[in-house]
Each structure stands twice: as structure tokens, then as C-alpha cells.
Amino acid sequence: NILQHFCTIKHEPGEKNAGFDVLYHNMKHGQIATKELAEFVRERAAVEETYSKSMSKLAKMASNGSPLGTFAPMWDVFRVSSDKLALCHLELMRKMNDLIRDINKYGEEQVKVHRKTKEEVMGTLEAVQALQVQNGQLQKAREGYHTKCMELERLRKEGAPQKELEKAELKSKKAAESFAASIEKFNRAGGDFEQKMSESAQKFQDIEEAHLRQMKQLIKAYSHSIEDTHVQVGQVHEEFKQNVENIGIGSLIQKFTEQKGTGKDRPGPVGFEEYLSSQLPDNNKKSRAKAFRIPGLGKRDKEPDST
């Protein structure tokens, strides 16, 4: 129990009853932890976004793979796998952003609870301050009483006159009465402090338990989101592996031949063609053939071929 460690009343000079201060500031530190958790998750979301963009870049690179050769269809397997991985990490980024909103919402509620608690424990703070004041007066009264007793004892040893001894005894008696009154006031303040501190310590403990419970719940949501994404990524990798296995070497070659093949018909054998004189032009008909000339001597042969 928190009370057992923070409700001790200090009696020695210079010691303060700082348990309340420790518990109060520990409650405020919970707001810092909430903000830091939100910042951590925000950074994780940025990491997932960067990873998603990188996988999309890889998918585009695969889609631009060379369409030539028998390996070309494999690039589509890489493209599909990379696209799916990009979507997995993009979805995780969205889940992280949703979680950040939940953390911020809790942080707002946390501030309201702390503000309300501060008002409720103001009486304990006043009791702490009153106890510290009484503790200071108690120490002062104790020192004064001891000083007067030592002075009386010294006069007795030195054989001081009776009148002087009576005067010292009176001062010692008054100091004792003042010391006793201080003890009584301190004990009353201590009782009030212990009662109020007990109530406040329980409040602080309830707040811390609720805070830690909520923080663990948020971390659990963070963990589940990552776990779900890892399952999806595993499925994508398994699908990629199966796709690679399912595309056989024979099917790659078959697909290539279907797309790039020039025909299945083989050229037939060439037979001997007999020379037929009837194919020659009739001698009586005017030949339209060009006059015979020696290559290189004609004007046209000296000009570049227009075709």
C-alpha cells in the first residue's frame, strides 16, 4: 500500500513530510508518460508510412521489368507481392494513427481527473503544511527546554546563590510547559495529517492503478495491431512463394512461345522446276525489255540508287 511508504511523520530537524509532494508529482508524471507514448506511436506510424512507400516503389520497379525473354511473367509476381506488402504497412500506419487519437483522448480525460484530484486533496496539503510548522516549533521548544535544563544543572554544580537557582528553575519550568504544549499541538496536527494523508494516498493509488491499467490497454492495442500486420505479411510471403512454385519452367517457356512464336507450319521441300520454253516471249512480239548495257557505264548507274 502506498500509505505505508509515504505517510511516515518525520520528527528530526531538517526532515520534511514530503510524501504528499512525491505522490502528487508522481500523478502529474503520468501525463508526461501519456504524451511520450503518443509520440512513440506517432514515430512508429511514420516508419510504417515510409516502408509502405518504399514497397510501392519496388512494385513500380517490378512493373517496369523487361517484357522480353521467358522470365518476364515473373515480374508480375513481384509486383503483386510488393503492392500487397505496401497495403499491409499502410493499414498498420492507419491503425497507429487511430491509436494516437485514443491516447490523446485518454490524455484529455487524465488532465480532468488530475485537476479534480488536486481540489480534493487540498485539505491534505494544508495538513502537511500545518504539521511542518508544528514540527519546527516543536524542535525549537525542545532545544529551549534542553538549554534551560543545562543552565540550571550548571548553576547547581557551581553552587550558585539560591535566588539565582530559583530564577533558573522557573525558566526551566516554563520551557518544559512550552515544550509539552508544542508536543500536544504537534500530535494533534500529526493525527489530522495521518487521517487526511491516508485518504489522499488511497486516491493517488487508485489513480495510479487506473492509469497503469489504461496504459497497458493502449500498449495491448499497439501490440495487436502489429501482430495482425505480421500475420498479413506472412500470408503475402506465403502467397509469393506459392506463386513462384506454381509457375513452372515449362509454363514460362510455353507462354513465351505462344506470344512470340512465328508459326507451327514447317517449310515444305523444294522440288525441281522444269524449264518451259513457252514462258519465253514471242519473237514476233515487240520486246519491252530494256536494252542490254554494261553495268557502270550508264549515266544512271553513276547516280545513287534512289530506292
C-alpha positions as CSV (number, residue, x, y, z in Angstrom):
1,N,0.0,0.0,0.0
2,I,1.3,3.5,-0.9
3,L,0.3,4.8,2.6
4,Q,2.9,2.6,4.3
5,H,5.7,4.2,2.3
6,F,4.7,7.8,2.2
7,C,2.7,8.6,5.4
8,T,5.6,8.4,7.9
9,I,5.8,11.5,10.2
10,K,9.3,13.0,10.5
11,H,10.5,14.2,13.9
12,E,14.2,15.0,13.3
13,P,15.3,18.6,12.5
14,G,15.6,19.3,8.8
15,E,13.4,16.4,7.7
16,K,10.2,17.2,5.9
17,N,7.0,15.3,5.4
18,A,7.5,15.1,1.6
19,G,5.4,12.0,1.0
20,F,2.4,14.1,-0.3
21,D,4.6,16.0,-2.6
22,V,6.1,12.8,-4.0
23,L,2.7,11.3,-4.7
24,Y,1.2,14.4,-6.2
25,H,4.1,14.9,-8.6
26,N,4.1,11.2,-9.5
27,M,0.4,11.7,-10.5
28,K,1.4,14.6,-12.8
29,H,4.2,12.5,-14.3
30,G,1.5,10.2,-15.7
31,Q,0.6,13.0,-18.1
32,I,4.2,13.0,-19.3
33,A,4.2,9.2,-19.9
34,T,0.9,9.6,-21.9
35,K,2.4,12.2,-24.2
36,E,5.6,10.2,-24.7
37,L,3.6,7.1,-25.6
38,A,1.7,9.1,-28.2
39,E,4.9,10.4,-29.6
40,F,6.4,6.9,-29.8
41,V,3.4,5.6,-31.6
42,R,3.5,8.6,-34.0
43,E,7.1,7.8,-34.8
44,R,6.1,4.1,-35.5
45,A,3.4,5.3,-37.8
46,A,5.9,7.4,-39.7
47,V,8.2,4.3,-40.0
48,E,5.3,2.3,-41.4
49,E,4.4,5.0,-43.9
50,T,8.0,5.2,-45.2
51,Y,8.1,1.4,-45.5
52,S,4.8,1.4,-47.4
53,K,6.1,4.0,-49.8
54,S,9.3,2.0,-50.4
55,M,7.3,-1.2,-51.2
56,S,5.1,0.8,-53.6
57,K,8.3,2.0,-55.3
58,L,9.5,-1.6,-55.5
59,A,6.1,-2.6,-57.1
60,K,6.6,0.1,-59.7
61,M,10.1,-1.1,-60.4
62,A,8.8,-4.7,-60.9
63,S,6.0,-3.4,-63.2
64,N,8.7,-1.8,-65.4
65,G,10.7,-5.0,-65.6
66,S,11.7,-6.1,-69.1
67,P,8.9,-7.8,-71.1
68,L,11.5,-9.7,-73.1
69,G,12.5,-13.2,-72.5
70,T,11.0,-16.2,-70.7
71,F,11.5,-14.6,-67.3
72,A,9.2,-11.6,-68.0
73,P,6.0,-13.1,-66.4
74,M,7.8,-13.4,-63.0
75,W,7.9,-9.7,-62.7
76,D,4.1,-9.7,-62.3
77,V,4.5,-11.9,-59.2
78,F,7.0,-9.4,-57.7
79,R,4.6,-6.5,-58.5
80,V,1.6,-8.1,-56.9
81,S,3.5,-9.2,-53.7
82,S,5.1,-5.7,-53.3
83,D,1.7,-4.0,-53.8
84,K,0.1,-6.2,-51.1
85,L,3.0,-5.6,-48.7
86,A,2.7,-1.8,-49.2
87,L,-1.0,-2.1,-48.4
88,C,-0.3,-4.1,-45.2
89,H,2.1,-1.4,-43.8
90,L,-0.2,1.4,-44.9
91,E,-3.0,-0.2,-43.0
92,L,-0.8,-0.5,-39.9
93,M,0.0,3.2,-40.2
94,R,-3.7,3.9,-40.1
95,K,-4.1,1.8,-37.1
96,M,-1.3,3.6,-35.4
97,N,-2.9,7.0,-36.1
98,D,-6.2,5.7,-34.7
99,L,-4.3,4.6,-31.6
100,I,-2.7,8.1,-31.3
101,R,-6.2,9.5,-31.2
102,D,-7.2,7.1,-28.4
103,I,-4.1,8.1,-26.4
104,N,-4.7,11.8,-26.8
105,K,-8.4,11.3,-25.7
106,Y,-7.1,9.5,-22.6
107,G,-4.7,12.3,-22.0
108,E,-7.5,14.8,-22.0
109,E,-9.5,12.7,-19.6
110,Q,-6.4,12.3,-17.4
111,V,-6.0,16.1,-17.1
112,K,-9.6,16.4,-15.9
113,V,-9.1,13.7,-13.3
114,H,-5.9,15.3,-12.0
115,R,-7.5,18.7,-11.8
116,K,-10.4,17.3,-9.8
117,T,-8.0,15.3,-7.5
118,K,-5.9,18.4,-6.9
119,E,-9.0,20.1,-5.5
120,E,-9.9,17.1,-3.4
121,V,-6.5,16.8,-1.7
122,M,-6.0,20.5,-0.9
123,G,-7.0,19.7,2.7
124,T,-4.2,17.2,2.9
125,L,-1.7,19.8,1.6
126,E,-2.8,22.2,4.3
127,A,-2.4,19.4,6.9
128,V,1.1,18.8,5.6
129,Q,2.0,22.4,5.9
130,A,0.5,22.7,9.4
131,L,2.4,19.7,10.5
132,Q,5.7,21.1,9.1
133,V,5.0,24.4,11.1
134,Q,4.3,22.5,14.3
135,N,7.4,20.3,13.7
136,G,9.5,23.5,13.5
137,Q,8.0,24.9,16.7
138,L,8.5,21.5,18.4
139,Q,12.2,21.4,17.6
140,K,12.6,25.0,18.8
141,A,10.7,24.3,22.1
142,R,12.8,21.1,22.7
143,E,16.0,23.0,22.2
144,G,14.9,25.8,24.5
145,Y,13.9,23.3,27.2
146,H,17.2,21.4,27.0
147,T,19.1,24.7,27.1
148,K,17.3,25.8,30.3
149,C,17.8,22.4,31.9
150,M,21.6,22.5,31.1
151,E,21.8,26.0,32.5
152,L,20.1,25.0,35.8
153,E,22.4,22.0,36.1
154,R,25.5,24.1,35.6
155,L,24.4,26.6,38.3
156,R,23.8,23.8,40.8
157,K,27.2,22.4,40.2
158,E,28.9,25.8,40.6
159,G,26.9,26.4,43.9
160,A,25.1,29.5,42.6
161,P,23.1,31.6,45.1
162,Q,19.6,30.3,45.9
163,K,17.8,33.3,44.3
164,E,19.7,32.7,41.0
165,L,18.8,28.9,41.2
166,E,15.1,29.7,41.8
167,K,15.1,32.0,38.8
168,A,16.8,29.3,36.6
169,E,14.3,26.7,37.9
170,L,11.4,29.0,36.9
171,K,12.8,29.4,33.4
172,S,13.3,25.7,33.1
173,K,9.7,25.0,34.2
174,K,8.3,27.5,31.7
175,A,10.4,25.9,29.0
176,A,9.1,22.5,30.0
177,E,5.5,23.7,29.8
178,S,6.1,25.3,26.3
179,F,7.7,22.0,25.2
180,A,4.8,20.0,26.4
181,A,2.3,22.4,24.7
182,S,4.3,22.0,21.4
183,I,4.2,18.3,21.7
184,E,0.4,18.4,22.1
185,K,0.0,20.7,19.1
186,F,2.3,18.5,17.0
187,N,0.4,15.4,17.9
188,R,-2.9,16.9,17.0
189,A,-1.5,18.1,13.7
190,G,0.0,14.7,13.2
191,G,-3.3,13.0,13.8
192,D,-5.0,15.3,11.3
193,F,-2.2,14.8,8.8
194,E,-2.3,11.0,9.1
195,Q,-6.1,10.8,8.6
196,K,-6.1,13.1,5.5
197,M,-2.9,11.6,4.2
198,S,-4.4,8.2,4.4
199,E,-7.4,9.3,2.3
200,S,-5.2,11.1,-0.2
201,A,-2.7,8.2,-0.5
202,Q,-5.6,6.0,-1.4
203,K,-6.8,8.4,-4.0
204,F,-3.3,8.6,-5.5
205,Q,-3.1,4.8,-5.5
206,D,-6.4,4.4,-7.2
207,I,-5.4,7.0,-9.9
208,E,-2.1,5.2,-10.5
209,E,-3.7,1.8,-10.8
210,A,-6.3,3.2,-13.3
211,H,-3.5,5.0,-15.2
212,L,-1.3,1.9,-15.5
213,R,-4.3,-0.2,-16.4
214,Q,-5.2,2.2,-19.2
215,M,-1.6,2.5,-20.4
216,K,-1.3,-1.3,-20.6
217,Q,-4.6,-1.4,-22.5
218,L,-3.2,1.1,-25.1
219,I,0.0,-0.9,-25.4
220,K,-2.1,-4.1,-25.9
221,A,-3.9,-2.4,-28.8
222,Y,-0.5,-1.4,-30.2
223,S,0.8,-4.9,-29.9
224,H,-2.3,-6.5,-31.5
225,S,-2.1,-4.1,-34.5
226,I,1.5,-5.1,-35.2
227,E,0.7,-8.8,-34.7
228,D,-2.2,-8.6,-37.2
229,T,0.1,-6.9,-39.7
230,H,2.7,-9.6,-39.2
231,V,0.1,-12.3,-40.0
232,Q,-0.9,-10.5,-43.1
233,V,2.7,-10.0,-44.2
234,G,3.3,-13.7,-43.6
235,Q,0.3,-14.6,-45.8
236,V,1.7,-12.3,-48.6
237,H,5.1,-14.0,-48.4
238,E,3.4,-17.5,-48.4
239,E,1.4,-16.5,-51.5
240,F,4.5,-15.2,-53.2
241,K,6.3,-18.4,-52.5
242,Q,3.4,-20.5,-53.8
243,N,3.1,-18.3,-57.0
244,V,6.8,-18.8,-57.7
245,E,6.4,-22.6,-57.2
246,N,3.3,-22.8,-59.3
247,I,4.8,-21.1,-62.3
248,G,6.9,-23.9,-63.8
249,I,9.8,-23.6,-66.2
250,G,7.7,-25.4,-68.8
251,S,4.8,-23.0,-68.5
252,L,7.1,-19.9,-68.8
253,I,8.6,-21.3,-72.0
254,Q,5.1,-22.3,-73.3
255,K,3.8,-18.8,-72.6
256,F,6.8,-17.3,-74.4
257,T,6.3,-19.5,-77.5
258,E,2.6,-18.6,-77.6
259,Q,3.3,-14.9,-77.5
260,K,6.4,-14.8,-79.7
261,G,6.0,-17.9,-81.9
262,T,6.3,-17.3,-85.7
263,G,4.2,-20.3,-86.7
264,K,4.0,-24.1,-86.4
265,D,4.0,-25.0,-90.2
266,R,7.3,-26.2,-91.3
267,P,8.6,-25.2,-94.8
268,G,8.0,-28.0,-97.4
269,P,10.7,-29.4,-99.6
270,V,11.7,-27.6,-102.8
271,G,11.1,-29.6,-106.0
272,F,12.9,-29.3,-109.3
273,E,11.1,-27.0,-111.7
274,E,11.5,-27.9,-115.4
275,Y,12.3,-25.1,-117.8
276,L,9.5,-24.4,-120.1
277,S,10.2,-22.5,-123.4
278,S,6.6,-21.3,-123.6
279,Q,7.5,-19.0,-120.8
280,L,9.7,-17.0,-123.2
281,P,8.2,-14.0,-125.0
282,D,7.1,-14.5,-128.7
283,N,9.9,-13.4,-131.1
284,N,7.3,-11.8,-133.3
285,K,6.1,-9.6,-130.5
286,K,8.0,-6.4,-129.7
287,S,10.1,-6.9,-126.6
288,R,9.6,-4.4,-123.9
289,A,12.8,-5.4,-122.2
290,K,15.4,-2.7,-121.7
291,A,18.4,-2.7,-124.0
292,F,21.4,-4.5,-122.8
293,R,24.1,-2.4,-121.3
294,I,27.3,-2.9,-119.3
295,P,26.9,-2.0,-115.6
296,G,28.7,1.1,-114.6
297,L,28.8,2.7,-117.9
298,G,25.4,4.2,-118.0
299,K,24.6,7.6,-116.6
300,R,22.0,6.2,-114.2
301,D,24.5,3.7,-112.8
302,K,26.7,6.6,-111.7
303,E,23.9,8.1,-109.6
304,P,23.0,6.7,-106.2
305,D,20.2,4.2,-106.1
306,S,17.0,6.2,-105.2
307,T,15.5,3.1,-103.6
